[in-house]
Amino acid sequence: MPATPISEPDAMTTGWPRRLAPPAIATFRDAEGAPAFGAQVPIKPLDAPRLLHLNTELAADLGIEDGPETRDALAATAGGGDAAACTDGFASVYAGHQFGIFVPQLGDGRATIIGTLRDHRGQDQELQLKGAGPTPYSRFADGRAVLRSTVREYLASEALHALGIPTTRALAIVGSDTPVQRETVERAAVLYRVAPSHLRFGHFEYLAATGRTEDLRALATHALARFRPDLEPTPEGFRAWLSDIVARTARLVAQWQGVGFCHGVMNTDNFSILGLTIDYGPYGFMERFHRAHICNHSDHEGRYAYARQPAIAQWNCARMISACLSLVADDGADNDERIALAQPVLDAFASAYSASALAIWRDKLGLREARDGDDALVNDLLERMEASDADFARTFRALADLRIDGGDPLADHLGEDEAATGWLSRYRERLRAEHSDDDARRDRMRRTNPRFVLRNWLAQHAISAAESGDPAPLDRLLDCLRRPFDEQPECADLDAPPPDWAAGLSVSCSS
């Protein structure tokens, strides 16, 4: 008997604390009435939980009014002491390809979804606590997060959101006095993470690998009803849904490439069916442009290097489609027939990515028209940037100030050799061909190329201050990153060259 959903409560009220509707995935029950796709788990209490930061913009969107009582209640909920909001969380089970190797059972090892609330647009949003304690899927770990990693995810998710890149959101950080052993003893912290759904490719990989094809169909049917209600749960509908996932993933990675964002751990269990950036660990915004840049020091073979991200995303989509082969054809079709029907779905990734990426690069160059040779113009610029160790964000920002008939703001970025001057000459010729206006182009480019990005040393500075009890650098950095395209002269130091101490910074899977 396939898993079936139980009835859900009516729309939620506003305020906090409040009784939350259960997450949709937690409402599915097996034949014995137990959760079909995970487990109910208690929130492990924290010592002296306290709210360290609240995303007031997101809170307002979710109908949570800021105030002392709200802040205390949010801290109490994350600290396991607020039965008025919830008593248990829900941890889901999934599988995944980690660095290319299939792991048949993973799951939410330190994250629990505590419920669903509704935003001001009427869309349901899942509220998840990351670091709330061990679950059945913790694999002998403590299920905790530390302030260091919590601040990093908080900053990154809000930075990408401000850049217009799909992502999970961060509502709040709750700190504590609970000690956690990592390389050293640190303090436990909990992140409130928000997303319409936390369903990953790995959920479907797990169900396929365990032979639970009817449960896989039930979960996919739920995804259609929730996010593609225009589609029917038929082979044609499921293929269209998978095509949507492929297209969303292709667009997402094209956006990453366009701002120099490196995810660091592009495992299939870290890929969202909604095309959201999820699970921030050893991420990084590339500074000096190098195609082979590796942001994760645990990635010894460079599987997830910057230039490889599009190919890895396509490979991950292939794993998702493979897991869902039972859905793409009528009963009775053999495996070869299913593969033949699924292949065009995967093949569409390349064209979707190319179209999205080239449109993004044209926007970054301030080009209004699509012309033959634009891809070569972009690639030649990137080659020049790589040869000169140019800073990714600063180079494109400076390019906006170039004048067609004179002035060279790029000498400090691209150099002044024949290759650099030759490229600039071609670029000016391309701009003249579409009768580009310097001022209008500069304004367009400044709305596309951020003045500020989340550099690792900025994140570390905010982390160190927060660990010392000073939230001011975190406040200031978040405020700046929420307006990444504005000049913000008062924040010029947040785009300064990194201090000497930043030379030793590195991030890994433990980050």
Secondary structure, DSSP 8 states (H G I E B T S, - for coil): ---EE--------SSSS---B--GGGGEE-TTSSBSSEEEEE----SS-EEEEE-HHHHHHTT---SHHHHHHHHHHHTT--TTT-SEEEEE---EEETTEEES----SSEEEEEEEE-TTS-EEEEEEETS---TTSTTS---EEHHHHHHHHHHHHHHHHTT--B-EEEEEEEEEEEEESSSEEEEEEEEEEES---BHHHHHHHHHTT-HHHHHHHHHHHHHHH-TTS-SSHHHHHHHHHHHHHHHHHHHHHHHHHTEE-S---GGGBBTT--B---SS-EE-SB--TT---BTT-TT-TT-GGGHHHHHHHHHHHHHHHTGGGSS-TT--HHHHHHHHHHHHHHHHHHHHHHHHHHHHHHTT--S--TTHHHHHHHHHHHHHHTT-BHHHHHHHHTT-BTTB--TTHHHH-SSHHHHHHHHHHHHHHHHTT--HHHHHHHHHTTS-S----HHHHHHHHHHHHTT--HHHHHHHHHHTSTTS--GGGGGGGS---GGGGG--B-TT-
